[in-house]
Amino acid sequence: AGPGGHELALAGQHLAAMQAHLQRTLKQQKNLADLGLAVSKINHDMRNILASAQLMSDRLVDVDDPMVKRFAPKLLRTIDRAVGYTSEVLAYGQASEAEPRRKPVPLAALVQEVRELLAIEADAGIEFVESISADLMVDADGEQLFRIVHNLCRNAHQALLAPRATGSSELRRITVSAQRFGSVVSIDIDDTGPGMPAKARENLFSAFKGSARSGGTGLGLVIARELVLAHGGTIALAEKPGPGTLFRIEIPDRPVSLQDYRARA
């Protein structure tokens, strides 16, 4: 492998060391009660992002230089996202999220980036379907919207990776669809997994209680809900025919003053 691949592989290791240092630093702060959830949230999102970064780094080690050039920007964006999120939490020094910095975000491109980061196409037998118009824009903070979609798609992916009955021929599919209804964008994230057990439904958005899988923390849903609410939106578990889980997110546009509306016209 070329030197570029090895250098990029080391980037994931350095970021892991930064995560450990960050956790130690936060534990030394006085407001441990407030920072406890912040540490858990950091660990959750950083672990998800690091896992994807390390997966991509492992691939880069064994490819030729042209492939390194292809994958390097994706890995660097992953690391930048992790560093940016860490910096935000340190700056605020508390469990609350930063105020959304909203602008029109192309949803189809964002979902494609989530798909690539999770490397879903590499998992045999799991289909990822995107049903989103290329020109559909969401009035949102791009990084926070990414975290919302990433957390929900990762949960769906993990549900589909769970062991099935021997000889099972059940379809394994994640479908992300979205539509605009006036000033609101509705996003559905649907999977054909085993569905939510009753206990998880009862504690759906509770940290350390609402996980659908053994050993899970449920923080992905807690984080997603907090970010959706910060946008004035809603997130809910929707009913669906057949097996699996369907989450529906609704994010409204910001109110526009008459002066701004006329300026756009």
N, C-alpha and C positions, 0 to 999 in steps of 0.2 A: 504494500500500500504506500501511496505517496505521503510526503511529510504533512500535506494539508489535512489528510484524513486523520492522522494521529493527533495533530494539534486540536482539531475539532472534537475528537473523542475526549481529550483532556478537559475541554471546556465544561462538559457535563460534570466531571469530577470536581472541578473548582467550584462550580455552582452548588454542588452538594455540600462542600465544606463551608460555603457561605451560609447555607441554610442552618447548619449545625451551630455556627457562630452566632447567627441571628437569634436562635432559640435561647442560647446561653445568655445573650445580652438582655433579651426581654425578661428572662427570669430574675434578673438582678434589679429590675425596676420596682418602685414602691407600690404602685397600684396593681398588684398581682391579680386582684379580683377582676378588674376590668380587662387586664391584659391576658388573662387565662384563655378567654374565647378567641382573642386576637391571635395568640400563639397557635391554637388549634386550627384556625382558619388559614393561617400562613402555611402551616405544615401540610394541610390538606391540598391547597392549590399548588404549593411548591412541589409537593410529592408527585402530583399528577403531571405537572409541566416537566419536571425533571425526568420522570419515567419516559416521557415522549422524547425528550432531548437525548437521553442516553440510548434509546432505541435507534434513533436516527444516527447518533454517533457511531454505534456499533456497525451499522450498515456502511457508513462512510469509510471505515477502516479497510474494508475489503473491496472497495471499488476503485476504478481508475480515476485519474484526475478530472476528466470531463464530468463524471458523476459527482465528484466532490464539488465542482463548480455549481452543479445543479442543486445539490442538497444543502450546501453551506448557508445560503441565505435563509432557508427555512429554520435551520438550527439556530442561527444568530437571532432571528426574530423571536424564537422560543425563549432564548436566554434573555433578550431585551425585555420581553414581557414579564419574566420572573423577577428580574432586577427592578423593573418599574413598579411592580406591585409591592415588592418588599420596601422600596423607598417610600411609597405612599403610606404604608402602615407605620413605618418608623417616624415619618413626619407628623402624623396625627397622634401617635402614641396612645391610641385607644382602640376599642373594638369596633367603632362605627366606621362605615365606609366613606370614602371621599365623595363629595357632591358630584353627581354625573356632569361631565362636560359634553353636552349633547350637540350633535350635528347629524346630517343625513348619512346613514350607513348602508351600503349595499349589502343586503342580507344574504343573497346567493353566494357572493364571494366569501363572506364570513363563514358560512356553513361549509363551504369547500375547504377552507383553511382548517376548520375543526376536524373535518374528515381526514385530511392529510396528517394532522398532528396526532390523531388517534391511530393512524395507520390501519384503518378498518379494512381497506382494500386488500391488505395482506392476510387477512384471516379467512381461510377457506370456509365456504359455507355461510358466510354472513354477508348479506346484501345491504347496501346503503342507498336509499332512494331520496332524491331531493326534488321537491315539487314547488319551486319558487321562481317567480318571474325574475328575469335578469335585471329588470329596472325597478324592482321593489326596494324602496328605501325605508329605513326605520329611523325615526328621530330619537337617537340614543347616544350614550357614551360607547364608543366602539369597543374599548377594552372590557368594559363591564358587560356589554351584550355578549362578547366572546365568552366570558367566564360563565354566563348564564347557560348559553347553548352548549358549551364544552362540558360543564358539569352534568347536564341532563343527558347528553349523548354518551358520555362516559358511563353513567349509570346504566343506560340501556345496553351499551356494549358489554359491560360486565354481566348483566343479566343473561345475555345471549350466550356468553361463554360458559355459563354454569352447566354442569354435567346434565345430560338428558338421559332418558330411558334407553337402554340398549336397543339398537335398531330403529330408533326414532327417526322419522323422515320429516319432522315438523320444519316449516319454513323459518329461517332466522333472518329477520329484516328489521332495519331501522328506517323509518320514514320521517323526514323533516319537511313540513309543508307550511305555507304561509299565505295569507291574503290581507289586503287592506280593505277595511270597512269604514269609509269616511276618514275620520281623523285617528283611527285606531288600527294598528297592525296586530293580527292574531297569528301566533306561531304554534303549531302542533308538533310535538316530538313523540312519535309512536313506535313501540317495539312489539315484537311477537314473542317476548320472553314469557317466563312463568307467571308474571303479574306480581302485584303487591300482596303480601300476607296481611292478615287482619291487624296484627300488632303494629306493623309498619304504617298502615293506613291511619290507625288511631293516633300515632305520634309523628305524622307525616313531616312536619317542619320543625321537629324538636331535635336538637343536637344530641348525639349519642343514643337516641331512642328510635329514630325514624328510618334506619337503614333496612333495606329489603334483603340484605345478604349477611351471612354470619361474619363477624369481624369488622363490619362496616361501621362508620361513625354517623352517617346521616348528614354530615356537614355539607355535602354537595347541594342538597336541597335547601338547607338553611341559608347558605350563601346565595344561591340563586334567588330565593324568595326575597332576601334583604335587598338585593340589587334591583329586582323587579319593582318592589315597593318604592325604592328611591326614585324610580322613573314615573311614579304615579300609576303603576300598572297592577295587574293581578296574575297569579299563577295558581293553577288548581289541577288536581287529578280528575280527569274527565272519564265518563263512562264510555265504553267501546264494546262492540260485538266481538266475540272471540277472545282468545288468550292475549296476555300482554298488558302493557301499561301505556297510557296516553296522558301526557302533560300538555296543558294549554296555557300559553302565555299571551297576555294582551297588554300592549304598550301604547298609550295614547301620545299623540303629538303634543308638544308644548302649546299653550294658548298663544295666539298671535294677536297683537294689537292691530287695530284698524289701520294705523299709520304704517306699520310694517307690511301689512297685507297689500296696501295700495302701492307701497314701494316696490314690492315684488311683481306687481301686475305690469 
